[in-house]
């Protein structure tokens, strides 16, 4: 089997110029990403008997309108991306933020979708290098692997950033020139609403100077739905477990942080739209075991991401498992060293690339 490569593109300038560069470079890929996600949405809504792709576009438009008031730079970049890629801006927003927009239309109390990721953070005291180290797998629909791209942004008056995302979308997993890391896992909690969607939150957070500023941005945002957010810099890491209207914080101390796709805060547990899946519970337990050592490193976290213990419940999920979710990308970062590396697809099936910064920290 040939290894999957990670396409990398670069864009620079104003928010509009960034969007134009991204949309032009990824025009065909953006259209293909939208088609794949809308097909997935049609199947999702048909299974549950509620929702439609037309309503997704309407909700996407409403959420995009709120973004203009909350983050005008993000809004301008998004609209320029859509224009350059020759796609509808609201449809692109709905497709990029698929899980949020879909959940606004259909929080299914009986479903067990297990769409999400495995995220980890190791304190400096537990690493060989003596530097805080973070990492995440990004898991969703298996066909999304074809849309994964690394985007290098060099804004005119904002921090340089690298993000691993899908074609046409803003930041998903990433780091900026100051070593500020952003990552997320999906959770499902009732109380969703029209609001700013999760990728826009990450895209605003990655432009912050440190983890505390990034945490404040997300905590005070008019969020659309539930997610967890891992935010780190050289001095530490913060994880936020957020619903649309509330958040709970935990800080990295002497033990590693591990997160999959269920709530751990009691008020949020009580409001979960579905019970924790077997996969989420199993991945969390396995990751906690693998992170429970004092000689952690980029190499050991990469091995964690390759782990197939538990079969279909494993951290590393293959598209040929026949499950509705697979690992589409992986990333590891050391904020102090401004080091970020990533691959497309599962950790043992993708060619790992180091994403290098050109500006000073």
C-alpha positions as CSV (number, residue, x, y, z in Angstrom):
1,X,0.0,0.0,0.0
2,X,1.4,3.4,-1.0
3,X,1.6,6.0,1.8
4,X,-0.8,9.0,1.7
5,X,0.9,12.3,1.0
6,X,-0.2,15.6,2.7
7,X,-0.8,18.3,0.2
8,X,0.5,21.7,1.4
9,X,-0.5,25.1,0.1
10,X,0.5,28.7,1.0
11,X,-1.4,31.9,1.0
12,X,-0.4,35.5,2.1
13,X,-1.8,39.0,2.4
14,X,-5.0,40.4,3.7
15,X,-7.9,38.2,4.8
16,X,-9.4,38.6,1.3
17,X,-6.1,37.8,-0.4
18,X,-5.7,34.7,1.9
19,X,-9.1,33.4,0.9
20,X,-8.5,34.1,-2.8
21,X,-5.2,32.2,-2.7
22,X,-6.8,29.2,-0.9
23,X,-9.8,29.1,-3.1
24,X,-7.8,29.3,-6.3
25,X,-5.3,26.7,-5.2
26,X,-8.0,24.2,-4.1
27,X,-10.9,25.0,-6.4
28,X,-11.6,21.4,-7.5
29,X,-11.0,20.1,-4.0
30,X,-13.4,22.5,-2.4
31,X,-16.2,21.5,-4.7
32,X,-15.5,17.8,-4.1
33,X,-15.4,18.3,-0.3
34,X,-18.8,20.0,-0.4
35,X,-20.3,17.2,-2.6
36,X,-19.0,14.5,-0.3
37,X,-20.3,16.1,2.9
38,X,-23.7,16.9,1.4
39,X,-24.0,13.3,0.4
40,X,-23.1,12.2,3.9
41,X,-25.7,14.7,5.3
42,X,-28.4,13.3,3.0
43,X,-27.8,9.8,4.3
44,X,-27.7,11.0,7.9
45,X,-31.0,12.9,7.6
46,X,-32.7,10.1,5.7
47,X,-31.7,7.6,8.5
48,X,-33.2,9.8,11.2
49,X,-36.2,11.2,9.3
50,X,-35.4,14.8,10.0
51,X,-33.4,17.6,8.4
52,X,-32.3,18.2,4.8
53,X,-29.4,19.6,2.9
54,X,-31.5,22.6,2.0
55,X,-32.0,23.4,5.7
56,X,-28.3,22.9,6.2
57,X,-27.6,25.6,3.7
58,X,-30.1,27.9,5.4
59,X,-28.5,27.3,8.8
60,X,-25.1,27.8,7.3
61,X,-26.1,31.1,6.0
62,X,-27.5,32.2,9.4
63,X,-24.3,31.1,11.2
64,X,-22.1,32.8,8.6
65,X,-24.1,36.1,9.1
66,X,-23.2,35.9,12.9
67,X,-19.6,35.4,12.0
68,X,-19.4,38.7,10.3
69,X,-20.2,40.5,13.6
70,X,-17.9,38.3,15.7
71,X,-14.8,37.9,13.4
72,X,-14.8,40.1,10.3
73,X,-11.4,38.9,9.2
74,X,-12.5,35.2,9.3
75,X,-15.7,36.2,7.5
76,X,-13.9,38.1,4.8
77,X,-11.4,35.2,4.2
78,X,-14.3,32.7,4.1
79,X,-16.2,34.6,1.5
80,X,-13.1,35.2,-0.6
81,X,-12.3,31.5,-0.5
82,X,-15.9,30.6,-1.7
83,X,-15.7,33.2,-4.5
84,X,-12.4,32.1,-5.7
85,X,-13.5,28.4,-5.6
86,X,-16.7,29.3,-7.4
87,X,-19.0,27.9,-4.7
88,X,-21.8,29.4,-2.6
89,X,-20.4,30.9,0.7
90,X,-23.2,29.6,2.9
91,X,-23.0,26.1,1.4
92,X,-19.2,26.1,2.0
93,X,-19.7,27.2,5.6
94,X,-22.3,24.5,6.2
95,X,-20.1,21.8,4.7
96,X,-16.9,23.0,6.5
97,X,-18.7,23.0,9.8
98,X,-20.7,19.8,9.0
99,X,-21.0,18.4,12.5
100,X,-22.2,21.7,14.1
101,X,-24.7,22.6,11.4
102,X,-26.0,19.1,11.2
103,X,-26.5,18.9,14.9
104,X,-28.4,22.2,15.0
105,X,-30.9,20.5,12.7
106,X,-30.8,17.0,14.3
107,X,-29.6,16.2,17.8
108,X,-30.7,12.5,17.8
109,X,-31.1,11.2,21.3
110,X,-31.1,7.6,20.1
111,X,-28.1,7.7,17.8
112,X,-24.6,6.5,18.5
113,X,-22.5,8.1,15.8
114,X,-19.0,8.1,17.4
115,X,-17.7,10.8,15.2
116,X,-14.7,12.4,16.7
117,X,-11.0,12.3,17.6
118,X,-8.4,11.4,20.2
119,X,-6.5,14.3,21.7
120,X,-3.6,14.3,24.2
121,X,-1.3,16.7,26.0
122,X,1.9,15.7,27.9
123,X,3.3,18.1,30.5
124,X,7.0,19.0,30.2
125,X,7.7,16.9,33.3
126,X,6.6,13.7,31.5
127,X,8.6,14.2,28.2
128,X,12.1,13.2,27.3
129,X,12.7,16.7,25.8
130,X,11.4,18.5,28.9
131,X,8.9,20.3,26.6
132,X,5.2,20.2,26.7
133,X,3.9,18.1,23.7
134,X,0.4,17.8,22.3
135,X,-1.2,15.7,19.6
136,X,-4.5,14.8,18.0
137,X,-6.0,12.4,15.5
138,X,-8.9,13.8,13.5
139,X,-11.6,11.2,12.8
140,X,-14.8,11.6,10.7
141,X,-16.3,10.2,7.5
142,X,-13.8,8.0,5.8
143,X,-14.1,9.8,2.5
144,X,-12.9,13.1,4.1
145,X,-9.4,11.8,3.8
146,X,-9.4,12.9,0.2
147,X,-10.0,16.5,1.3
148,X,-7.3,16.9,3.9
149,X,-4.7,19.6,3.3
150,X,-2.1,21.6,5.2
151,X,-2.5,25.4,4.8
152,X,0.3,27.8,5.5
153,X,-1.1,31.3,6.1
154,X,1.2,34.4,6.1
155,X,-1.2,37.2,6.9
156,X,-0.2,40.8,6.4
157,X,-0.9,41.8,10.1
158,X,-1.7,38.6,12.0
159,X,0.5,35.7,13.2
160,X,1.8,33.1,10.6
161,X,-0.1,29.9,11.0
162,X,-0.1,26.3,9.9
163,X,-3.3,24.3,10.0
164,X,-4.3,20.8,9.0
165,X,-7.9,21.0,7.7
166,X,-10.2,20.2,4.8
167,X,-10.1,22.0,1.5
168,X,-11.8,25.4,1.7
169,X,-12.3,25.3,5.5
170,X,-10.6,27.4,8.1
171,X,-8.3,26.1,10.9
172,X,-8.9,22.6,12.4
173,X,-5.7,21.5,14.1
174,X,-2.8,24.0,14.0
175,X,-0.1,26.2,15.5
176,X,1.0,29.8,15.0
177,X,4.4,31.4,15.0
178,X,4.2,32.0,18.7
179,X,3.7,28.3,19.4
180,X,0.0,28.6,20.2
181,X,-1.6,25.2,19.5
182,X,-5.3,24.6,18.6
183,X,-7.2,21.4,18.5
184,X,-10.7,20.0,19.1
185,X,-12.8,16.9,19.6
186,X,-16.5,16.5,19.0
187,X,-19.0,16.0,21.7
188,X,-22.8,16.1,21.5
189,X,-24.8,18.1,24.0
190,X,-28.3,19.4,23.7
191,X,-29.0,23.1,23.6
192,X,-27.5,23.7,20.1
193,X,-28.4,27.0,18.3
194,X,-27.5,29.2,15.4
195,X,-24.1,30.6,16.3
196,X,-20.4,30.7,15.4
197,X,-19.3,27.3,14.4
198,X,-16.3,25.4,15.7
199,X,-13.9,25.8,12.9
200,X,-14.4,29.6,13.0
201,X,-13.7,29.5,16.7
202,X,-10.4,27.6,16.1
203,X,-9.5,30.0,13.2
204,X,-9.9,33.0,15.6
205,X,-8.1,31.3,18.4
206,X,-5.0,30.4,16.3
207,X,-4.5,34.1,15.7
208,X,-4.0,34.8,19.5
209,X,-0.7,35.5,21.2
210,X,-1.0,32.9,23.9
211,X,-3.2,30.1,25.3
212,X,-5.1,32.4,27.7
213,X,-6.1,34.8,25.0
214,X,-7.2,31.9,22.9
215,X,-9.2,30.3,25.8
216,X,-11.0,33.6,26.4
217,X,-11.9,34.0,22.8
218,X,-13.6,30.6,22.7
219,X,-15.2,30.9,26.2
220,X,-16.9,34.2,25.3
221,X,-17.9,33.3,21.8
222,X,-21.6,32.9,20.8
223,X,-20.9,29.2,20.1
224,X,-23.3,27.1,17.9
225,X,-22.7,23.6,19.5
226,X,-20.6,21.4,21.7
227,X,-16.9,20.7,21.3
228,X,-13.8,20.4,23.4
229,X,-10.8,22.6,22.6
230,X,-7.2,22.0,23.5
231,X,-5.2,25.2,23.5
232,X,-1.5,25.2,24.4
233,X,1.7,27.3,24.3
234,X,5.2,26.9,25.7
235,X,3.9,27.6,29.2
236,X,1.1,25.2,29.5
237,X,-2.2,23.8,28.1
238,X,-5.9,24.5,28.7
239,X,-8.7,22.2,27.7
240,X,-12.2,23.6,27.4
241,X,-15.3,21.4,27.4
242,X,-17.9,23.6,25.8
243,X,-21.6,23.4,25.0
244,X,-23.2,26.2,23.1
245,X,-23.8,28.2,26.3
246,X,-21.4,26.9,29.0
247,X,-17.8,25.8,29.4
248,X,-15.7,23.9,31.9
249,X,-11.9,24.3,32.0
250,X,-9.1,22.0,33.1
251,X,-5.5,22.9,33.0
252,X,-2.6,20.6,32.3
253,X,-0.7,19.9,35.5
254,X,1.6,16.9,36.4
255,X,-0.5,14.3,34.5
256,X,-1.3,14.1,30.8
257,X,-4.6,15.2,29.5
258,X,-6.5,12.7,27.3
259,X,-9.8,13.4,25.5
260,X,-12.0,11.5,23.1
261,X,-15.7,12.2,22.4
262,X,-17.7,12.2,25.6
263,X,-18.2,14.7,28.4
264,X,-16.4,14.5,31.7
265,X,-18.0,17.6,33.4
266,X,-21.1,16.6,35.4
267,X,-23.4,19.3,34.1
268,X,-22.5,18.4,30.6
269,X,-22.7,14.7,31.2
270,X,-26.3,15.2,32.2
271,X,-27.1,17.1,29.0
272,X,-25.3,14.8,26.6
273,X,-27.5,14.0,23.5
274,X,-26.3,10.4,23.6
275,X,-24.5,8.1,26.0
276,X,-20.7,7.7,25.6
277,X,-20.0,5.3,22.8
278,X,-17.9,2.1,23.4
279,X,-15.3,3.5,21.0
280,X,-15.0,6.8,22.9
281,X,-14.7,5.1,26.2
282,X,-12.2,2.5,24.9
283,X,-10.0,5.0,23.1
284,X,-9.9,7.2,26.2
285,X,-8.8,4.3,28.4
286,X,-6.2,3.1,26.0
287,X,-4.8,6.6,25.5
288,X,-4.7,7.2,29.2
289,X,-2.7,4.0,29.6
290,X,-0.2,4.9,26.9
291,X,0.2,8.4,28.2
292,X,0.8,7.3,31.8
293,X,4.6,7.4,31.6
294,X,7.4,9.9,32.1
295,X,9.4,9.3,28.9
296,X,6.8,10.6,26.4
297,X,8.0,12.1,23.1
298,X,6.9,12.9,19.6
299,X,7.8,9.3,18.7
300,X,5.7,7.8,21.5
301,X,2.7,9.9,20.7
302,X,3.1,8.9,17.1
303,X,3.0,5.3,18.2
304,X,-0.1,6.0,20.3
305,X,-1.8,7.3,17.1
306,X,-0.8,4.1,15.3
307,X,-2.3,1.9,18.0
308,X,-4.7,-0.8,16.9
309,X,-5.4,-2.3,20.3
310,X,-9.1,-3.0,20.6
311,X,-9.8,-3.7,16.9
312,X,-12.8,-1.6,15.8
313,X,-12.5,0.4,19.1
314,X,-8.9,1.3,18.5
315,X,-7.4,4.8,18.5
316,X,-6.2,4.2,14.9
317,X,-9.2,3.7,12.7
318,X,-8.9,2.5,9.1
319,X,-11.4,3.2,6.3
320,X,-11.4,-0.5,5.5
321,X,-12.7,-1.3,8.9
322,X,-16.1,-0.7,7.4
323,X,-17.2,1.7,10.1
324,X,-18.8,5.1,9.5
325,X,-15.7,6.8,11.0
326,X,-12.0,6.7,10.1
327,X,-8.8,8.6,11.0
328,X,-8.3,11.2,8.3
329,X,-5.4,13.1,9.7
330,X,-2.9,13.3,12.6
331,X,-0.8,16.1,14.0
332,X,1.7,16.5,16.9
333,X,3.2,19.7,18.2
334,X,5.8,21.1,20.6
335,X,4.8,24.7,21.2
336,X,8.1,25.8,22.8
337,X,10.1,24.5,19.7
338,X,7.4,25.8,17.3
339,X,7.4,22.3,15.9
340,X,4.4,20.8,14.2
341,X,4.2,17.7,12.1
342,X,1.3,16.0,10.5
343,X,0.1,13.3,8.1
344,X,-3.0,12.7,6.0
345,X,-4.9,9.5,7.0
346,X,-4.0,7.1,9.8
347,X,-0.7,7.6,11.5
348,X,0.8,4.4,9.9
349,X,-0.6,5.1,6.4
350,X,0.4,8.7,5.9
351,X,3.7,10.3,5.0
352,X,4.6,12.6,8.0
353,X,5.6,16.1,7.1
354,X,7.2,18.8,9.3
355,X,5.4,22.1,8.8
356,X,8.0,24.9,9.1
357,X,7.6,28.5,10.1
358,X,9.4,31.3,8.3
359,X,8.7,34.2,10.7
360,X,10.3,34.6,14.2
361,X,8.3,33.7,17.3
